[in-house]
Each structure stands twice: as C-alpha cells, then as structure tokens.
Amino acid sequence: MIEDDELGAGTFGALRHEVGVVTLPGGSAYAIAVFTLAARGDFRQPRVDAAIGEAARRAVDLLR
C-alpha cells in the first residue's frame, strides 16, 4: 500500500524521479526510489511513467 502523503516526484528536463514508501501487510515499510533519464525532456511521457511504475512493482514483488 502506498499512501499519497508518502510520495515524492521530481521532473527536471529529461530527468524524472519517483519516490514512495511501501507498507506491506505485515507492517514492514520500505522506501522505493526510481530515477530515470529520458531521451527527451517532454513534460508528458506516459511510456517513462509506465516504466517507473513497472520498476516499482518489480521491487515490491521482490520484497514480498
């Protein structure tokens, strides 16, 4: 479970970063950060956002 108040995001040009705290059902909490460098600095980059989400999902899966 990721709480809205535990999320952070940063975008600067082609750099796009997401950070969140994941709390597993047993109560263990982990910080997960994904840092990317895109080929372009476009503000909207759904493919980059999807890749960040997939990386975070894989990290959480490994923690379970």
PyMOL Python script that loads the backbone (N, CA, C, O; Angstrom):
from pymol import cmd

cmd.read_pdbstr("""\
ATOM      1  N   MET A   1       0.850  -1.173   0.000  1.00  0.00           N
ATOM      2  CA  MET A   1       0.000   0.000   0.000  1.00  0.00           C
ATOM      3  C   MET A   1       0.895   1.234   0.000  1.00  0.00           C
ATOM      4  O   MET A   1       1.809   1.327   0.819  1.00  0.00           O
ATOM      5  N   ILE A   2       0.654   2.164  -0.886  1.00  0.00           N
ATOM      6  CA  ILE A   2       1.405   3.412  -0.948  1.00  0.00           C
ATOM      7  C   ILE A   2       0.448   4.540  -0.583  1.00  0.00           C
ATOM      8  O   ILE A   2      -0.591   4.718  -1.220  1.00  0.00           O
ATOM      9  N   GLU A   3       0.802   5.284   0.429  1.00  0.00           N
ATOM     10  CA  GLU A   3      -0.026   6.404   0.878  1.00  0.00           C
ATOM     11  C   GLU A   3       0.318   7.652   0.075  1.00  0.00           C
ATOM     12  O   GLU A   3       1.484   7.892  -0.239  1.00  0.00           O
ATOM     13  N   ASP A   4      -0.700   8.447  -0.257  1.00  0.00           N
ATOM     14  CA  ASP A   4      -0.474   9.660  -1.032  1.00  0.00           C
ATOM     15  C   ASP A   4       0.499  10.615  -0.364  1.00  0.00           C
ATOM     16  O   ASP A   4       1.269  11.287  -1.049  1.00  0.00           O
ATOM     17  N   ASP A   5       0.480  10.687   0.958  1.00  0.00           N
ATOM     18  CA  ASP A   5       1.363  11.629   1.643  1.00  0.00           C
ATOM     19  C   ASP A   5       2.779  11.084   1.766  1.00  0.00           C
ATOM     20  O   ASP A   5       3.649  11.740   2.339  1.00  0.00           O
ATOM     21  N   GLU A   6       3.016   9.898   1.239  1.00  0.00           N
ATOM     22  CA  GLU A   6       4.341   9.304   1.301  1.00  0.00           C
ATOM     23  C   GLU A   6       4.994   9.254  -0.070  1.00  0.00           C
ATOM     24  O   GLU A   6       5.960   8.516  -0.260  1.00  0.00           O
ATOM     25  N   LEU A   7       4.488  10.021  -1.031  1.00  0.00           N
ATOM     26  CA  LEU A   7       5.020  10.021  -2.387  1.00  0.00           C
ATOM     27  C   LEU A   7       5.790  11.297  -2.659  1.00  0.00           C
ATOM     28  O   LEU A   7       5.484  12.359  -2.115  1.00  0.00           O
ATOM     29  N   GLY A   8       6.789  11.173  -3.508  1.00  0.00           N
ATOM     30  CA  GLY A   8       7.523  12.345  -3.952  1.00  0.00           C
ATOM     31  C   GLY A   8       7.842  12.188  -5.425  1.00  0.00           C
ATOM     32  O   GLY A   8       8.097  11.080  -5.895  1.00  0.00           O
ATOM     33  N   ALA A   9       7.828  13.274  -6.144  1.00  0.00           N
ATOM     34  CA  ALA A   9       8.128  13.216  -7.567  1.00  0.00           C
ATOM     35  C   ALA A   9       8.986  14.410  -7.925  1.00  0.00           C
ATOM     36  O   ALA A   9       8.893  15.478  -7.320  1.00  0.00           O
ATOM     37  N   GLY A  10       9.809  14.202  -8.911  1.00  0.00           N
ATOM     38  CA  GLY A  10      10.633  15.296  -9.387  1.00  0.00           C
ATOM     39  C   GLY A  10      10.889  15.148 -10.869  1.00  0.00           C
ATOM     40  O   GLY A  10      11.265  14.073 -11.336  1.00  0.00           O
ATOM     41  N   THR A  11      10.686  16.228 -11.612  1.00  0.00           N
ATOM     42  CA  THR A  11      10.955  16.226 -13.046  1.00  0.00           C
ATOM     43  C   THR A  11      11.727  17.489 -13.362  1.00  0.00           C
ATOM     44  O   THR A  11      11.332  18.592 -12.984  1.00  0.00           O
ATOM     45  N   PHE A  12      12.843  17.308 -14.068  1.00  0.00           N
ATOM     46  CA  PHE A  12      13.659  18.440 -14.488  1.00  0.00           C
ATOM     47  C   PHE A  12      14.229  18.090 -15.845  1.00  0.00           C
ATOM     48  O   PHE A  12      15.176  17.311 -15.950  1.00  0.00           O
ATOM     49  N   GLY A  13      13.651  18.664 -16.878  1.00  0.00           N
ATOM     50  CA  GLY A  13      14.091  18.331 -18.228  1.00  0.00           C
ATOM     51  C   GLY A  13      13.847  16.853 -18.511  1.00  0.00           C
ATOM     52  O   GLY A  13      12.718  16.373 -18.406  1.00  0.00           O
ATOM     53  N   ALA A  14      14.899  16.139 -18.867  1.00  0.00           N
ATOM     54  CA  ALA A  14      14.786  14.716 -19.198  1.00  0.00           C
ATOM     55  C   ALA A  14      14.881  13.827 -17.963  1.00  0.00           C
ATOM     56  O   ALA A  14      14.718  12.612 -18.071  1.00  0.00           O
ATOM     57  N   LEU A  15      15.141  14.408 -16.793  1.00  0.00           N
ATOM     58  CA  LEU A  15      15.217  13.638 -15.549  1.00  0.00           C
ATOM     59  C   LEU A  15      13.828  13.505 -14.945  1.00  0.00           C
ATOM     60  O   LEU A  15      13.089  14.484 -14.840  1.00  0.00           O
ATOM     61  N   ARG A  16      13.481  12.292 -14.552  1.00  0.00           N
ATOM     62  CA  ARG A  16      12.168  12.066 -13.933  1.00  0.00           C
ATOM     63  C   ARG A  16      12.385  11.080 -12.793  1.00  0.00           C
ATOM     64  O   ARG A  16      12.894   9.979 -13.005  1.00  0.00           O
ATOM     65  N   HIS A  17      11.999  11.475 -11.586  1.00  0.00           N
ATOM     66  CA  HIS A  17      12.227  10.646 -10.402  1.00  0.00           C
ATOM     67  C   HIS A  17      10.927  10.474  -9.629  1.00  0.00           C
ATOM     68  O   HIS A  17      10.104  11.387  -9.551  1.00  0.00           O
ATOM     69  N   GLU A  18      10.761   9.283  -9.059  1.00  0.00           N
ATOM     70  CA  GLU A  18       9.610   9.000  -8.203  1.00  0.00           C
ATOM     71  C   GLU A  18      10.112   8.283  -6.962  1.00  0.00           C
ATOM     72  O   GLU A  18      10.969   7.404  -7.051  1.00  0.00           O
ATOM     73  N   VAL A  19       9.583   8.654  -5.811  1.00  0.00           N
ATOM     74  CA  VAL A  19       9.955   8.043  -4.543  1.00  0.00           C
ATOM     75  C   VAL A  19       8.677   7.787  -3.757  1.00  0.00           C
ATOM     76  O   VAL A  19       7.769   8.617  -3.743  1.00  0.00           O
ATOM     77  N   GLY A  20       8.615   6.631  -3.102  1.00  0.00           N
ATOM     78  CA  GLY A  20       7.451   6.324  -2.292  1.00  0.00           C
ATOM     79  C   GLY A  20       7.807   5.370  -1.166  1.00  0.00           C
ATOM     80  O   GLY A  20       8.838   4.699  -1.213  1.00  0.00           O
ATOM     81  N   VAL A  21       6.964   5.311  -0.169  1.00  0.00           N
ATOM     82  CA  VAL A  21       7.116   4.363   0.927  1.00  0.00           C
ATOM     83  C   VAL A  21       6.033   3.311   0.771  1.00  0.00           C
ATOM     84  O   VAL A  21       4.849   3.639   0.685  1.00  0.00           O
ATOM     85  N   VAL A  22       6.435   2.050   0.734  1.00  0.00           N
ATOM     86  CA  VAL A  22       5.507   0.937   0.581  1.00  0.00           C
ATOM     87  C   VAL A  22       5.423   0.216   1.917  1.00  0.00           C
ATOM     88  O   VAL A  22       6.445  -0.175   2.482  1.00  0.00           O
ATOM     89  N   THR A  23       4.213   0.041   2.421  1.00  0.00           N
ATOM     90  CA  THR A  23       3.994  -0.713   3.653  1.00  0.00           C
ATOM     91  C   THR A  23       3.325  -2.026   3.286  1.00  0.00           C
ATOM     92  O   THR A  23       2.229  -2.036   2.725  1.00  0.00           O
ATOM     93  N   LEU A  24       3.984  -3.135   3.602  1.00  0.00           N
ATOM     94  CA  LEU A  24       3.450  -4.456   3.306  1.00  0.00           C
ATOM     95  C   LEU A  24       2.446  -4.867   4.372  1.00  0.00           C
ATOM     96  O   LEU A  24       2.436  -4.286   5.457  1.00  0.00           O
ATOM     97  N   PRO A  25       1.594  -5.860   4.090  1.00  0.00           N
ATOM     98  CA  PRO A  25       0.565  -6.262   5.044  1.00  0.00           C
ATOM     99  C   PRO A  25       1.103  -6.601   6.433  1.00  0.00           C
ATOM    100  O   PRO A  25       0.398  -6.379   7.417  1.00  0.00           O
ATOM    101  N   GLY A  26       2.316  -7.128   6.553  1.00  0.00           N
ATOM    102  CA  GLY A  26       2.876  -7.458   7.855  1.00  0.00           C
ATOM    103  C   GLY A  26       3.375  -6.255   8.639  1.00  0.00           C
ATOM    104  O   GLY A  26       3.793  -6.389   9.789  1.00  0.00           O
ATOM    105  N   GLY A  27       3.331  -5.067   8.016  1.00  0.00           N
ATOM    106  CA  GLY A  27       3.752  -3.848   8.699  1.00  0.00           C
ATOM    107  C   GLY A  27       5.140  -3.360   8.321  1.00  0.00           C
ATOM    108  O   GLY A  27       5.523  -2.253   8.700  1.00  0.00           O
ATOM    109  N   SER A  28       5.908  -4.163   7.579  1.00  0.00           N
ATOM    110  CA  SER A  28       7.234  -3.719   7.145  1.00  0.00           C
ATOM    111  C   SER A  28       7.088  -2.588   6.136  1.00  0.00           C
ATOM    112  O   SER A  28       6.257  -2.659   5.230  1.00  0.00           O
ATOM    113  N   ALA A  29       7.893  -1.553   6.296  1.00  0.00           N
ATOM    114  CA  ALA A  29       7.845  -0.408   5.389  1.00  0.00           C
ATOM    115  C   ALA A  29       9.179  -0.266   4.675  1.00  0.00           C
ATOM    116  O   ALA A  29      10.239  -0.436   5.277  1.00  0.00           O
ATOM    117  N   TYR A  30       9.117   0.049   3.384  1.00  0.00           N
ATOM    118  CA  TYR A  30      10.314   0.201   2.563  1.00  0.00           C
ATOM    119  C   TYR A  30      10.178   1.453   1.709  1.00  0.00           C
ATOM    120  O   TYR A  30       9.099   1.759   1.201  1.00  0.00           O
ATOM    121  N   ALA A  31      11.279   2.166   1.558  1.00  0.00           N
ATOM    122  CA  ALA A  31      11.314   3.293   0.624  1.00  0.00           C
ATOM    123  C   ALA A  31      11.756   2.755  -0.729  1.00  0.00           C
ATOM    124  O   ALA A  31      12.715   1.989  -0.820  1.00  0.00           O
ATOM    125  N   ILE A  32      11.053   3.162  -1.771  1.00  0.00           N
ATOM    126  CA  ILE A  32      11.399   2.754  -3.131  1.00  0.00           C
ATOM    127  C   ILE A  32      11.595   4.023  -3.951  1.00  0.00           C
ATOM    128  O   ILE A  32      10.745   4.913  -3.955  1.00  0.00           O
ATOM    129  N   ALA A  33      12.727   4.092  -4.642  1.00  0.00           N
ATOM    130  CA  ALA A  33      13.023   5.247  -5.488  1.00  0.00           C
ATOM    131  C   ALA A  33      13.386   4.749  -6.882  1.00  0.00           C
ATOM    132  O   ALA A  33      14.126   3.777  -7.036  1.00  0.00           O
ATOM    133  N   VAL A  34      12.859   5.427  -7.888  1.00  0.00           N
ATOM    134  CA  VAL A  34      13.172   5.115  -9.277  1.00  0.00           C
ATOM    135  C   VAL A  34      13.633   6.414  -9.927  1.00  0.00           C
ATOM    136  O   VAL A  34      12.924   7.419  -9.903  1.00  0.00           O
ATOM    137  N   PHE A  35      14.823   6.380 -10.505  1.00  0.00           N
ATOM    138  CA  PHE A  35      15.403   7.549 -11.165  1.00  0.00           C
ATOM    139  C   PHE A  35      15.569   7.223 -12.644  1.00  0.00           C
ATOM    140  O   PHE A  35      16.076   6.154 -12.984  1.00  0.00           O
ATOM    141  N   THR A  36      15.155   8.121 -13.524  1.00  0.00           N
ATOM    142  CA  THR A  36      15.262   7.875 -14.955  1.00  0.00           C
ATOM    143  C   THR A  36      15.862   9.083 -15.665  1.00  0.00           C
ATOM    144  O   THR A  36      15.827  10.211 -15.173  1.00  0.00           O
ATOM    145  N   LEU A  37      16.409   8.800 -16.834  1.00  0.00           N
ATOM    146  CA  LEU A  37      16.885   9.832 -17.747  1.00  0.00           C
ATOM    147  C   LEU A  37      16.279   9.495 -19.104  1.00  0.00           C
ATOM    148  O   LEU A  37      16.687   8.530 -19.749  1.00  0.00           O
ATOM    149  N   ALA A  38      15.316  10.284 -19.530  1.00  0.00           N
ATOM    150  CA  ALA A  38      14.621  10.043 -20.794  1.00  0.00           C
ATOM    151  C   ALA A  38      15.427  10.615 -21.959  1.00  0.00           C
ATOM    152  O   ALA A  38      16.313  11.448 -21.769  1.00  0.00           O
ATOM    153  N   ALA A  39      15.107  10.159 -23.148  1.00  0.00           N
ATOM    154  CA  ALA A  39      15.776  10.656 -24.346  1.00  0.00           C
ATOM    155  C   ALA A  39      15.384  12.106 -24.653  1.00  0.00           C
ATOM    156  O   ALA A  39      16.149  12.848 -25.270  1.00  0.00           O
ATOM    157  N   ARG A  40      14.181  12.497 -24.214  1.00  0.00           N
ATOM    158  CA  ARG A  40      13.690  13.856 -24.452  1.00  0.00           C
ATOM    159  C   ARG A  40      13.191  14.459 -23.138  1.00  0.00           C
ATOM    160  O   ARG A  40      12.904  13.738 -22.183  1.00  0.00           O
ATOM    161  N   GLY A  41      13.094  15.761 -23.103  1.00  0.00           N
ATOM    162  CA  GLY A  41      12.631  16.444 -21.902  1.00  0.00           C
ATOM    163  C   GLY A  41      11.170  16.825 -21.935  1.00  0.00           C
ATOM    164  O   GLY A  41      10.774  17.760 -21.239  1.00  0.00           O
ATOM    165  N   ASP A  42      10.338  16.129 -22.728  1.00  0.00           N
ATOM    166  CA  ASP A  42       8.907  16.438 -22.797  1.00  0.00           C
ATOM    167  C   ASP A  42       8.275  16.309 -21.417  1.00  0.00           C
ATOM    168  O   ASP A  42       8.632  15.417 -20.648  1.00  0.00           O
ATOM    169  N   PHE A  43       7.328  17.206 -21.102  1.00  0.00           N
ATOM    170  CA  PHE A  43       6.676  17.169 -19.792  1.00  0.00           C
ATOM    171  C   PHE A  43       5.855  15.901 -19.624  1.00  0.00           C
ATOM    172  O   PHE A  43       5.923  15.262 -18.574  1.00  0.00           O
ATOM    173  N   ARG A  44       5.081  15.524 -20.633  1.00  0.00           N
ATOM    174  CA  ARG A  44       4.240  14.314 -20.569  1.00  0.00           C
ATOM    175  C   ARG A  44       4.976  13.183 -21.277  1.00  0.00           C
ATOM    176  O   ARG A  44       5.260  13.271 -22.472  1.00  0.00           O
ATOM    177  N   GLN A  45       5.278  12.137 -20.546  1.00  0.00           N
ATOM    178  CA  GLN A  45       5.945  10.975 -21.108  1.00  0.00           C
ATOM    179  C   GLN A  45       5.324   9.711 -20.516  1.00  0.00           C
ATOM    180  O   GLN A  45       5.889   9.118 -19.598  1.00  0.00           O
ATOM    181  N   PRO A  46       4.176   9.298 -21.030  1.00  0.00           N
ATOM    182  CA  PRO A  46       3.482   8.154 -20.447  1.00  0.00           C
ATOM    183  C   PRO A  46       4.296   6.858 -20.469  1.00  0.00           C
ATOM    184  O   PRO A  46       4.154   6.034 -19.567  1.00  0.00           O
ATOM    185  N   ARG A  47       5.135   6.666 -21.467  1.00  0.00           N
ATOM    186  CA  ARG A  47       5.942   5.437 -21.511  1.00  0.00           C
ATOM    187  C   ARG A  47       6.985   5.432 -20.393  1.00  0.00           C
ATOM    188  O   ARG A  47       7.263   4.388 -19.802  1.00  0.00           O
ATOM    189  N   VAL A  48       7.555   6.594 -20.107  1.00  0.00           N
ATOM    190  CA  VAL A  48       8.511   6.687 -18.998  1.00  0.00           C
ATOM    191  C   VAL A  48       7.784   6.456 -17.679  1.00  0.00           C
ATOM    192  O   VAL A  48       8.278   5.729 -16.817  1.00  0.00           O
ATOM    193  N   ASP A  49       6.621   7.066 -17.519  1.00  0.00           N
ATOM    194  CA  ASP A  49       5.831   6.863 -16.296  1.00  0.00           C
ATOM    195  C   ASP A  49       5.473   5.389 -16.116  1.00  0.00           C
ATOM    196  O   ASP A  49       5.526   4.866 -15.003  1.00  0.00           O
ATOM    197  N   ALA A  50       5.106   4.715 -17.221  1.00  0.00           N
ATOM    198  CA  ALA A  50       4.775   3.292 -17.144  1.00  0.00           C
ATOM    199  C   ALA A  50       5.995   2.464 -16.745  1.00  0.00           C
ATOM    200  O   ALA A  50       5.875   1.509 -15.978  1.00  0.00           O
ATOM    201  N   ALA A  51       7.165   2.827 -17.265  1.00  0.00           N
ATOM    202  CA  ALA A  51       8.398   2.112 -16.910  1.00  0.00           C
ATOM    203  C   ALA A  51       8.738   2.304 -15.437  1.00  0.00           C
ATOM    204  O   ALA A  51       9.198   1.369 -14.781  1.00  0.00           O
ATOM    205  N   ILE A  52       8.518   3.501 -14.915  1.00  0.00           N
ATOM    206  CA  ILE A  52       8.745   3.762 -13.497  1.00  0.00           C
ATOM    207  C   ILE A  52       7.805   2.901 -12.663  1.00  0.00           C
ATOM    208  O   ILE A  52       8.227   2.291 -11.680  1.00  0.00           O
ATOM    209  N   GLY A  53       6.540   2.849 -13.048  1.00  0.00           N
ATOM    210  CA  GLY A  53       5.564   2.028 -12.325  1.00  0.00           C
ATOM    211  C   GLY A  53       5.940   0.556 -12.348  1.00  0.00           C
ATOM    212  O   GLY A  53       5.814  -0.129 -11.334  1.00  0.00           O
ATOM    213  N   GLU A  54       6.398   0.064 -13.487  1.00  0.00           N
ATOM    214  CA  GLU A  54       6.802  -1.337 -13.606  1.00  0.00           C
ATOM    215  C   GLU A  54       8.027  -1.628 -12.738  1.00  0.00           C
ATOM    216  O   GLU A  54       8.088  -2.671 -12.086  1.00  0.00           O
ATOM    217  N   ALA A  55       8.995  -0.722 -12.723  1.00  0.00           N
ATOM    218  CA  ALA A  55      10.183  -0.913 -11.878  1.00  0.00           C
ATOM    219  C   ALA A  55       9.801  -0.951 -10.406  1.00  0.00           C
ATOM    220  O   ALA A  55      10.315  -1.778  -9.653  1.00  0.00           O
ATOM    221  N   ALA A  56       8.904  -0.061  -9.989  1.00  0.00           N
ATOM    222  CA  ALA A  56       8.459  -0.049  -8.595  1.00  0.00           C
ATOM    223  C   ALA A  56       7.700  -1.331  -8.255  1.00  0.00           C
ATOM    224  O   ALA A  56       7.884  -1.894  -7.176  1.00  0.00           O
ATOM    225  N   ARG A  57       6.846  -1.795  -9.175  1.00  0.00           N
ATOM    226  CA  ARG A  57       6.090  -3.028  -8.937  1.00  0.00           C
ATOM    227  C   ARG A  57       7.025  -4.216  -8.772  1.00  0.00           C
ATOM    228  O   ARG A  57       6.820  -5.056  -7.896  1.00  0.00           O
ATOM    229  N   ARG A  58       8.051  -4.288  -9.612  1.00  0.00           N
ATOM    230  CA  ARG A  58       9.014  -5.394  -9.504  1.00  0.00           C
ATOM    231  C   ARG A  58       9.775  -5.334  -8.189  1.00  0.00           C
ATOM    232  O   ARG A  58      10.037  -6.368  -7.575  1.00  0.00           O
ATOM    233  N   ALA A  59      10.125  -4.151  -7.759  1.00  0.00           N
ATOM    234  CA  ALA A  59      10.829  -4.015  -6.477  1.00  0.00           C
ATOM    235  C   ALA A  59       9.955  -4.488  -5.332  1.00  0.00           C
ATOM    236  O   ALA A  59      10.422  -5.200  -4.443  1.00  0.00           O
ATOM    237  N   VAL A  60       8.684  -4.094  -5.346  1.00  0.00           N
ATOM    238  CA  VAL A  60       7.762  -4.522  -4.281  1.00  0.00           C
ATOM    239  C   VAL A  60       7.577  -6.039  -4.334  1.00  0.00           C
ATOM    240  O   VAL A  60       7.548  -6.690  -3.290  1.00  0.00           O
ATOM    241  N   ASP A  61       7.452  -6.606  -5.529  1.00  0.00           N
ATOM    242  CA  ASP A  61       7.309  -8.055  -5.656  1.00  0.00           C
ATOM    243  C   ASP A  61       8.498  -8.792  -5.044  1.00  0.00           C
ATOM    244  O   ASP A  61       8.327  -9.835  -4.412  1.00  0.00           O
ATOM    245  N   LEU A  62       9.701  -8.250  -5.230  1.00  0.00           N
ATOM    246  CA  LEU A  62      10.898  -8.880  -4.651  1.00  0.00           C
ATOM    247  C   LEU A  62      10.916  -8.799  -3.129  1.00  0.00           C
ATOM    248  O   LEU A  62      11.521  -9.647  -2.472  1.00  0.00           O
ATOM    249  N   LEU A  63      10.262  -7.792  -2.562  1.00  0.00           N
ATOM    250  CA  LEU A  63      10.229  -7.636  -1.098  1.00  0.00           C
ATOM    251  C   LEU A  63       9.231  -8.577  -0.439  1.00  0.00           C
ATOM    252  O   LEU A  63       9.346  -8.863   0.753  1.00  0.00           O
ATOM    253  N   ARG A  64       8.270  -9.053  -1.185  1.00  0.00           N
ATOM    254  CA  ARG A  64       7.219  -9.913  -0.610  1.00  0.00           C
ATOM    255  C   ARG A  64       7.726 -11.296  -0.342  1.00  0.00           C
ATOM    256  O   ARG A  64       6.977 -12.146   0.139  1.00  0.00           O
TER     257      ARG A  64
END
""", "prot")
cmd.dss("prot")
cmd.show_as("cartoon", "prot")
cmd.util.cbc("prot")
cmd.orient("prot")
